[in-house]
């Protein structure tokens, strides 16, 4: 019998020497060293990392204020059934880093609520196992799921909208943009750079009602400085999709645990407009907590500590 921590120790997930990565311009980028002990202490202490971001979301040709929350936590996951392990045979159990990524914003009168869950094994040699995304707004809602199926991905979409309907798609193996966020936290030295085939972010696909497929993209990693964001050394990971006119940049600290400080997403506005708008998320608050235990009315003060808009609901 083995534990999640033992699985991590057995995997060859990290090189414990100073990482060097070449960015697109040939510059050598140093990624800060970290130890196995540091990783264990941060990710296997029975807590999740909660991070709240001030969100400005592009929608309907305008930027709308809102908030995003990124929740990172390690779990044990069944590779065969692709669900959280809760007991029984452990033969197909692997340790993962799970991300729950939520966005909430209003467009005039009515609200949008989106959530993605990403399940990425700690072992760098294993691909992300599963991604789910749901989107709710007053017109209707959608649910999308991507599952690893041997050497390909399978996608299912259930949607209120006629042109999307209920669909299933087989996809060749490609990098999932959704997993970039978990890869940064596990080990940014493993981020793909150069010309890549990448499946775009599922929240973006649902808001733009786009079909799911691998797109050609160029990914780069470089140093980044902005004392207004952090006084620590930072890196910027950029993805440029020429085929769908979309650019994503994620800023994160260049020291363990590689906290994500901000991101920006440039897209065509759509809805009859050709202008480009930039969605941004900027970190405002973080909290390490076993949040699943804080479900009492008396725990509502923690919402204020995390900087959420209302501590009353």
C-alpha positions in Angstrom: 0.0 0.0 0.0 1.3 3.4 -0.9 0.3 7.0 -0.3 0.0 9.9 -2.6 3.3 11.3 -1.2 5.0 7.9 -1.9 3.8 8.0 -5.5 5.3 11.4 -5.9 8.6 10.3 -4.5 8.7 7.3 -6.8 8.0 9.4 -9.9 10.7 11.1 -11.8 8.8 14.3 -11.8 11.5 16.9 -11.1 15.2 17.5 -11.8 16.6 19.0 -8.6 19.3 21.1 -10.3 19.1 24.5 -11.8 16.9 24.5 -14.9 17.9 26.3 -18.1 15.3 26.9 -20.8 15.9 28.5 -24.2 13.2 31.0 -25.1 12.3 31.9 -28.7 15.1 34.4 -29.0 17.7 32.0 -27.8 18.0 33.6 -24.4 18.8 31.2 -21.5 16.1 31.5 -18.9 16.9 30.3 -15.3 14.1 28.6 -13.4 14.7 28.7 -9.7 15.7 25.5 -8.1 13.5 23.8 -5.4 13.7 20.6 -3.4 11.5 17.6 -3.0 11.1 18.6 0.7 9.8 22.0 -0.3 7.3 20.5 -2.7 6.0 18.0 -0.1 5.7 20.7 2.6 3.7 23.0 0.4 1.5 20.6 -1.5 1.0 17.7 0.9 0.1 19.5 4.1 -3.7 18.9 3.9 -4.5 22.3 2.5 -5.5 23.9 -0.8 -4.1 27.1 -2.2 -6.9 29.6 -2.9 -6.0 32.7 -5.0 -8.4 35.5 -5.8 -7.9 37.7 -8.9 -9.5 40.9 -10.0 -11.0 40.1 -13.3 -11.7 42.3 -16.3 -13.5 40.1 -18.8 -14.0 40.8 -22.5 -17.5 40.2 -23.5 -20.0 41.8 -26.0 -17.4 44.3 -27.2 -16.7 45.7 -23.6 -14.7 44.8 -20.5 -16.8 43.7 -17.5 -15.5 43.7 -13.9 -15.6 40.4 -12.0 -13.5 38.0 -10.0 -11.7 34.8 -10.6 -10.5 32.2 -8.1 -7.9 29.5 -8.7 -7.9 26.6 -6.3 -5.0 24.3 -6.4 -4.9 21.1 -4.3 -3.3 17.6 -4.5 -5.5 14.6 -4.6 -5.5 10.9 -5.3 -7.1 10.1 -8.7 -8.2 6.9 -10.4 -6.8 6.7 -13.9 -9.2 3.9 -14.9 -12.5 5.6 -13.9 -11.0 9.2 -14.0 -12.6 10.2 -10.7 -11.3 11.1 -7.3 -10.1 8.0 -5.3 -12.4 7.4 -2.3 -11.5 3.8 -1.4 -11.0 0.3 -2.8 -8.4 -1.0 -5.1 -5.4 1.3 -5.4 -3.8 -0.3 -8.5 -4.9 2.6 -10.8 -4.4 5.4 -8.3 -2.1 8.3 -9.1 -1.3 11.6 -7.3 -2.5 14.7 -9.2 -2.5 18.4 -8.9 -6.1 19.6 -9.4 -7.1 23.1 -10.4 -10.6 24.5 -10.0 -10.7 27.7 -12.0 -13.8 29.9 -11.5 -14.8 33.2 -13.2 -17.8 35.3 -12.2 -18.8 38.6 -13.9 -21.9 40.5 -14.9 -22.8 41.7 -18.4 -25.2 44.5 -17.6 -28.2 43.0 -15.9 -27.2 39.3 -16.0 -24.4 37.2 -14.6 -21.9 34.7 -16.0 -20.4 31.9 -14.0 -17.8 29.5 -15.4 -15.8 26.8 -13.8 -13.1 24.4 -15.1 -11.5 21.5 -13.3 -8.1 20.2 -14.5 -6.6 16.9 -13.3 -2.9 16.7 -14.0 -0.7 13.9 -12.6 2.3 14.9 -10.6 4.4 12.6 -12.7 5.7 14.7 -15.6 5.7 11.6 -17.9 1.9 11.3 -17.6 -0.5 13.5 -19.6 -3.4 15.4 -18.1 -6.2 12.9 -17.5 -9.3 15.0 -17.5 -10.7 18.5 -18.0 -14.3 19.6 -17.3 -15.8 23.0 -17.9 -19.3 24.3 -17.2 -20.7 27.7 -18.1 -23.9 29.3 -16.8 -25.6 32.5 -17.9 -29.2 33.6 -18.3 -29.5 32.4 -21.9 -28.6 28.8 -21.0 -25.7 26.6 -19.9 -23.2 24.2 -21.3 -21.0 21.3 -20.0 -17.8 20.1 -21.6 -15.6 17.2 -20.7 -12.2 16.0 -22.1 -11.0 12.5 -21.1 -7.7 10.9 -21.8 -8.3 7.7 -23.8 -4.9 5.9 -24.3 -3.1 8.0 -26.8 -5.8 10.4 -27.7 -8.4 12.6 -26.0 -12.2 12.3 -26.2 -14.4 15.4 -25.8 -18.1 15.5 -25.1 -20.2 18.7 -25.1 -23.7 19.2 -23.9 -25.2 22.6 -24.8 -28.4 24.6 -24.8 -27.4 26.2 -28.1 -28.6 24.7 -31.4 -25.3 25.0 -33.4 -23.4 23.1 -30.6 -26.0 20.6 -29.7 -24.7 17.4 -28.0 -21.5 16.4 -29.6 -18.6 13.9 -29.2 -15.2 14.5 -30.8 -12.0 12.4 -30.9 -8.8 14.5 -30.7 -5.2 13.5 -31.4 -2.8 14.0 -28.5 -1.9 17.6 -28.1 -1.1 20.0 -25.3 -4.1 21.2 -23.4 -4.0 24.9 -22.7 -6.0 24.2 -19.5 -3.1 22.2 -18.2 -0.6 25.0 -18.7 -1.8 26.4 -15.3 -1.1 23.1 -13.4 2.2 22.6 -15.3 3.4 26.0 -14.1 2.8 25.1 -10.5 4.4 21.6 -10.8 7.4 22.6 -12.8 7.6 25.4 -15.3 10.7 23.8 -16.8 8.4 21.3 -18.5 6.3 23.9 -20.3 6.4 23.4 -24.1 8.1 26.2 -26.1 8.3 26.9 -29.8 5.8 25.6 -32.4 3.2 23.5 -30.7 -0.2 21.9 -31.3 -2.4 23.1 -28.5 -6.1 22.6 -27.7 -7.3 26.1 -26.6 -8.8 26.9 -23.2 -12.2 25.3 -22.8 -13.7 28.4 -21.1 -12.7 30.4 -24.2 -14.2 27.8 -26.5 -17.5 27.9 -24.7 -17.8 31.7 -24.5 -16.9 31.9 -28.2 -19.0 28.8 -29.2 -16.0 27.4 -31.1 -15.5 23.7 -32.0 -12.8 21.9 -30.1 -9.6 21.1 -32.0 -5.9 21.3 -31.8 -4.6 24.7 -33.1 -1.1 25.8 -34.3 0.5 28.0 -31.7 3.8 29.5 -30.7 4.8 29.3 -27.1 7.6 31.3 -25.5 9.0 31.7 -22.0 10.9 34.8 -20.9 11.8 37.0 -17.9 9.3 39.6 -16.8 9.6 42.6 -14.5 6.9 44.7 -12.9 7.3 45.9 -9.4 3.6 46.8 -9.2 2.8 43.1 -9.5 5.6 41.5 -7.4 9.1 42.4 -6.1 10.2 38.9 -6.8 11.7 37.7 -10.1 9.0 36.7 -12.5 8.5 34.8 -15.8 6.0 35.2 -18.6 4.7 32.3 -20.5 3.0 33.4 -23.8 0.9 31.4 -26.3 0.1 33.0 -29.7 -2.6 31.3 -31.8 -2.4 32.9 -35.2 -5.2 30.7 -36.6 -7.8 32.0 -34.1 -6.3 35.4 -33.5 -5.8 34.9 -29.7 -2.9 35.6 -27.4 -2.5 34.4 -23.8 0.2 35.5 -21.4 0.6 34.1 -17.8 2.9 35.9 -15.3 4.3 33.8 -12.4 7.0 34.1 -9.8 10.3 32.4 -10.6 10.6 30.7 -7.3 8.8 27.8 -5.8 5.8 27.4 -5.5 5.6 29.5 -8.7 2.6 31.5 -7.8 0.6 32.9 -10.7 0.4 36.7 -10.4 -1.6 37.7 -13.4 -2.7 36.8 -16.9 -4.0 38.5 -20.0 -5.9 37.2 -23.0 -6.2 39.2 -26.2 -9.0 38.2 -28.5 -11.1 39.7 -31.2 -14.2 41.2 -29.6 -16.6 39.3 -31.8 -20.4 39.9 -31.9 -20.1 42.1 -35.0 -17.0 44.0 -33.8 -13.5 43.6 -35.3 -11.6 45.3 -32.5 -9.4 43.4 -30.0 -10.0 43.4 -26.3 -7.8 42.1 -23.5 -9.2 40.1 -20.6 -7.0 40.5 -17.5 -6.7 38.8 -14.1 -4.5 40.3 -11.3 -3.8 38.5 -8.0 -5.3 40.3 -5.0 -5.4 37.7 -2.2 -4.2 34.2 -1.3 -5.1 31.8 1.4 -3.9 28.3 2.3 -6.8 26.4 3.8 -8.6 23.1 4.1 -11.6 25.0 2.8 -13.8 21.9 2.6 -13.9 22.0 6.5 -15.0 25.6 6.6 -18.6 25.3 5.6 -20.3 26.9 8.7 -21.9 30.3 8.8 -19.2 31.2 11.3 -16.6 30.6 8.6 -17.9 33.4 6.3 -15.2 35.7 7.6 -12.7 33.7 5.5 -14.4 35.0 2.3 -13.4 38.5 3.4 -9.9 37.3 4.1 -9.7 36.0 0.5 -11.1 39.3 -0.8 -14.3 37.9 -2.3 -16.9 40.5 -3.2 -19.3 39.5 -0.4 -18.6 37.8 2.9 -22.3 37.2 3.5 -22.9 34.5 0.8 
